């Protein structure tokens, strides 16, 4: 297995790198990969290609959009199998004699584009728009479904060692535009560049398909309006406080560390924001800024 190298991302392109801009375009060459974990989050295996096609992931590439659904293919294909298969893929109450009502594995389904080595050492922006998000918050057993968009870099020389990968960027918004940029200095030569989406949660019973919901994404719409949602940060780096000024009212700010852990949430309802960094450890952080136009991400540095 390949180890996913943690990706640092920024909305500020550094001089010295040219720019690649991509969108959630259904016409792109979308690929598929599934990582499987037990319900305790322990990695089991990963497969792509013919074993886990886009259809098996429950990803539908339409004429103008992409629909992401929780996986129920694994349950469907094994519910009539051996007792071992039934027990492995469903929460069977009797060791596989009777299929359980829900799945028994956490599925990390990635729908992505791998643009090739020409994207190494080049700034990369990936953007799109969420046109519908009806994804179920939780399923039986209290497991939640999540969807995220990402740019990531894989190290082909390393082995898979992190249960959840650690390379994903931010949750997709409930609606509206999203965008993230990674500098060419972080997409170094030799790494495999990917951009796309991840949906994560319990493998589902097909009988529950109607209640599971989905997320529908497409190429960015209204980009001129979304471009207004830009933000200036000062000082950055900061010792104690980040002051953020934008041209749009910010409904919510979510701050994440480089491992994707949320460390702060505020709801300013203002275009001028002050974030208290005094209690945070030194390092790199990312703030997801949510406005009426969508969400955007800025890089923050704590001295």
C-alpha positions in Angstrom: 0.0 0.0 0.0 1.0 3.6 -0.5 1.4 5.9 2.3 -0.4 9.2 2.0 1.9 12.1 2.6 0.4 14.9 4.6 -0.3 17.8 2.4 0.0 21.4 3.4 -2.2 23.8 1.5 -2.6 27.5 1.0 -4.7 29.9 -1.0 -1.7 32.1 -1.7 0.4 31.0 -4.7 4.1 31.6 -4.2 6.3 33.1 -7.0 8.4 30.7 -8.9 5.6 28.2 -9.8 3.1 28.4 -12.6 -0.6 27.7 -11.9 -2.9 24.8 -12.8 -6.6 25.3 -12.2 -9.0 22.3 -12.2 -12.7 21.9 -11.4 -15.1 19.1 -10.5 -15.6 18.5 -14.2 -17.6 15.3 -15.0 -15.7 15.1 -18.3 -12.3 14.6 -16.5 -10.7 11.1 -16.2 -12.2 10.1 -12.8 -10.7 7.1 -11.0 -11.8 5.1 -7.9 -10.2 3.6 -4.8 -11.6 2.1 -1.7 -9.9 1.7 1.7 -11.7 -0.6 4.1 -11.5 -0.4 8.0 -13.2 -2.3 10.7 -15.7 -0.4 12.9 -12.8 0.4 15.3 -11.0 2.3 12.5 -8.3 -0.3 12.0 -7.1 -0.6 8.3 -8.1 -3.8 6.6 -7.2 -3.4 2.9 -7.3 -1.1 -0.1 -8.3 -1.7 -3.7 -9.0 0.2 -6.9 -9.5 -0.5 -10.6 -11.6 -3.4 -11.5 -12.2 -4.5 -7.9 -13.7 -1.1 -6.9 -15.0 0.8 -9.9 -16.8 4.1 -9.7 -20.1 2.2 -9.9 -19.1 0.0 -6.9 -18.2 3.1 -5.0 -21.7 4.4 -5.7 -20.2 7.4 -7.6 -22.3 8.4 -10.6 -20.6 10.6 -13.3 -23.4 12.5 -15.0 -23.4 14.8 -18.0 -23.1 18.0 -15.8 -22.4 16.8 -12.2 -21.0 14.0 -10.0 -23.1 12.2 -7.4 -21.4 10.7 -4.3 -23.3 8.2 -2.2 -22.5 6.0 0.8 -21.3 2.5 -0.2 -23.8 -0.3 -0.2 -22.2 -2.5 -2.9 -20.1 -4.4 -0.3 -23.3 -5.4 1.6 -25.2 -6.3 -1.5 -22.5 -8.5 -3.0 -21.9 -10.5 0.2 -25.3 -10.9 1.8 -25.9 -14.1 -0.1 -22.3 -15.4 0.4 -20.6 -17.7 2.9 -21.2 -17.2 6.6 -17.7 -15.7 6.7 -18.5 -13.2 4.1 -21.8 -12.3 5.7 -20.2 -11.8 9.1 -17.4 -9.8 7.7 -19.5 -7.3 5.7 -22.7 -7.2 7.9 -23.4 -6.9 11.6 -24.7 -10.4 11.7 -26.1 -11.4 15.1 -25.2 -15.1 14.7 -21.8 -15.3 13.1 -22.9 -15.1 9.5 -26.0 -17.3 9.4 -28.3 -14.3 9.2 -27.2 -11.0 7.6 -27.3 -8.0 9.9 -29.5 -5.0 9.2 -26.5 -2.7 8.6 -22.9 -3.1 7.4 -19.9 -4.0 9.5 -17.0 -2.1 7.8 -16.1 1.6 7.5 -15.6 2.5 3.8 -13.3 5.3 2.6 -14.3 5.8 -1.1 -12.2 8.1 -3.1 -13.3 9.5 -6.5 -10.3 11.4 -7.9 -8.3 12.5 -10.9 -4.6 11.7 -11.2 -3.3 14.4 -13.6 0.3 13.1 -14.0 3.8 14.3 -13.4 3.2 17.6 -15.3 1.3 18.8 -12.2 4.3 18.3 -9.9 6.1 21.5 -8.8 3.1 23.5 -10.1 0.6 25.5 -8.0 -2.8 23.7 -8.2 -6.3 25.0 -7.5 -9.2 22.6 -7.3 -12.7 24.2 -7.1 -16.3 23.2 -7.6 -19.9 23.8 -6.3 -22.2 21.7 -4.2 -25.6 21.7 -5.8 -27.3 19.3 -3.4 -26.3 17.7 0.0 -28.8 15.3 1.6 -26.2 13.0 3.2 -27.5 11.3 6.3 -25.8 12.6 9.5 -25.7 9.3 11.2 -26.7 5.7 10.6 -27.4 2.7 12.8 -24.8 2.4 15.4 -24.2 6.1 15.5 -21.7 6.2 12.6 -21.8 9.4 10.6 -21.2 9.8 6.9 -18.7 12.6 5.8 -17.7 13.9 2.5 -14.6 16.0 1.8 -12.7 17.5 -1.2 -9.0 17.3 -1.4 -5.7 17.8 -3.2 -3.2 15.3 -2.0 0.3 13.8 -2.7 1.1 10.2 -2.4 4.6 8.8 -1.8 4.9 5.7 -4.0 8.0 4.5 -2.1 6.3 4.4 1.3 3.8 2.0 2.9 0.3 2.7 4.2 0.5 3.3 7.9 -2.2 5.8 8.9 -5.7 4.5 9.5 -7.5 7.4 7.8 -4.8 8.6 5.5 -4.5 12.1 6.9 -4.2 13.8 3.5 -7.8 15.1 3.1 -8.5 18.8 3.2 -11.9 20.0 4.4 -15.5 18.9 4.5 -17.6 19.8 1.5 -20.1 22.6 2.3 -23.8 21.9 2.6 -24.2 24.0 -0.5 -22.3 26.5 -2.7 -18.8 26.9 -3.9 -15.6 25.4 -2.5 -11.9 25.9 -3.5 -8.5 25.0 -2.3 -5.0 25.8 -3.6 -1.7 23.9 -3.0 1.7 25.4 -3.9 4.0 23.8 -6.3 6.6 23.6 -3.5 4.4 21.1 -1.7 3.7 19.0 -4.8 7.3 17.9 -5.2 8.7 15.8 -8.0 8.1 12.1 -7.5 4.9 12.4 -5.5 1.6 11.3 -7.1 -0.7 14.3 -7.3 -4.4 13.6 -6.9 -7.5 15.8 -6.5 -11.1 14.8 -5.9 -13.6 13.7 -3.2 -13.8 11.3 -0.4 -17.0 9.8 1.2 -16.5 7.9 4.5 -18.8 5.9 6.6 -20.4 2.5 7.3 -21.1 0.2 4.4 -24.9 0.4 4.1 -27.8 -2.0 3.5 -29.2 -1.3 0.0 -32.7 -1.3 1.6 -31.7 2.0 3.2 -30.5 3.7 0.0 -33.5 6.1 0.0 -32.6 7.4 3.4 -28.8 7.6 3.1 -28.8 10.7 0.9 -26.1 11.9 -1.5 -23.9 14.8 -2.4 -24.0 16.3 -5.9 -21.1 18.4 -7.1 -20.1 20.1 -10.3 -17.8 22.7 -11.9 -17.8 26.0 -10.1 -20.8 28.3 -10.9 -20.8 32.0 -10.3 -17.1 32.2 -9.9 -17.1 36.0 -10.3 -19.2 36.3 -7.2 -17.2 33.7 -5.3 -14.0 35.5 -6.1 -15.3 38.4 -4.0 -15.0 36.1 -0.9 -11.3 36.8 -0.5 -9.6 37.5 2.8 -6.6 39.4 4.1 -4.9 38.2 7.2 -2.6 40.2 9.5 -0.3 39.6 11.2 0.5 36.2 9.7 2.6 34.7 11.2 1.0 35.8 14.5 2.0 35.4 18.2 -1.5 36.0 19.7 -4.2 37.2 17.3 -5.1 36.8 13.6 -7.1 39.7 12.2 -9.0 38.7 9.1 -10.7 41.2 6.8 -12.9 40.3 3.8 -15.4 41.8 1.4 -18.2 39.4 2.5 -19.9 38.7 5.8 -18.5 35.5 7.3 -21.1 33.2 8.9 -18.7 30.7 10.3 -14.9 30.2 10.7 -13.5 26.6 11.4 -9.8 26.3 12.1 -8.0 23.0 11.6 -4.5 21.9 12.3 -2.4 20.1 9.7 -3.7 16.7 10.8 -7.3 17.8 10.0 -8.3 18.2 13.7 -10.7 21.1 14.3 -9.2 23.4 17.0 -11.6 26.4 16.9 -15.0 27.4 15.6 -16.5 30.9 15.7 -19.6 32.4 14.2 -18.7 36.1 13.7 -21.4 37.2 11.2 -19.1 40.0 10.2 -16.5 40.8 7.6 -13.9 41.8 10.1 -12.8 38.9 12.3 -10.3 38.5 15.2 -9.1 35.0 16.0 -7.4 34.3 19.3 -4.3 32.2 18.6 -2.8 32.6 22.1 -3.6 29.1 23.3 -2.7 27.3 20.2 0.7 25.5 19.8 3.2 26.9 17.2 2.6 25.7 13.7 0.5 25.8 10.6 -3.3 26.0 10.6 -6.1 26.4 8.0 -9.3 28.4 8.4 -12.4 27.5 6.5 -14.3 30.7 5.9 -18.0 30.2 5.1 -20.1 33.0 3.5 -23.3 33.2 1.5 -21.2 32.7 -1.6 -19.6 29.4 -0.4 -16.5 28.5 1.5 -12.9 29.4 1.0 -9.7 28.4 2.9 -6.8 30.5 4.2 -3.5 29.5 5.7 -2.6 30.7 9.2 0.8 30.5 10.9 1.2 30.6 14.7 4.7 31.7 16.0 
